[in-house]
Amino acid sequence: MARNWIPIRGAQGVYSRQAHADMPPGTYEREVSKEGFFGPAAFLHHPRPPTGWTSFEGPLRPRAFDLARLNEAPGSPWSAPVVLHNAAVEMRFWKLATPMPALARNADGDQLMFVHEGAGDLFCDYGRIGYAAGDYLYLPRGTMWRLAP
């Protein structure tokens, strides 16, 4: 995570001198940041609360999945458990501790992977590409590839 940002402080209108404390009456705070809970953030105060959930109908609801409880899958991405899916997309959570023993290829669609933690190399038809936490790996349909963490 990069820490080479320049702190620039500014304030306009009605605001609190400290984030999350001494909120002006009738204001709602919203935090905006590129790095989540790390790095610089802007604290915006609004006269009305942000849009929130009011009700849910049907099977689609907000859910919290504890993906940390999943075990490591063998070297194949297709062995990773499917978390969510529909007719057009599958979302899997894959923990890979050792290099894949064989190449993989998705002949049905494009492949998009997000690296939550760790680093390694992607070997594919386009060469060797290094990756690290926070990277997206996009592979067009039919690309042969393997990962080596």
Secondary structure, 3 states (H helix, E strand, C coil): CCCCCCCCCCCCCCCCCECCECCCCCCEEEEECCCCCCCCCEEEEECCCCCCCCCCCCCCCCCCCCHHHCCCCCCCHHHCCEEEECCCCEEECCCCCCCCCCCEECCCCCEEEECCCCEEEEEECCEEEEEECCCEEEECCCCEEEEEC
